[in-house]
């Protein structure tokens, strides 16, 4: 019986929450594009971005071309 009283109290106290009006939508703010951010960062940022892309591509190529046998030989695995 006590649980019914608690449930009724919870529902009775929550009813004003459902009666509230929704907040008006916020005005969307202008978000910066990547190019605007790069230009604002200065002239050093563009070469840094290009070098970053190059080195990420280099790592991906090395990961795709590396062979497991070249990294861990069978002789190494026999002694391990």
Secondary structure, DSSP 4 states (H G I P E B T S, - for coil): -HHHHHHHHHHHHHHHHHTSPPPPPPPPPPPPPHHHHHHHH-HHHHHHHHHHHHHHHHHHHHHHH--HHHHS-HHHHHH-
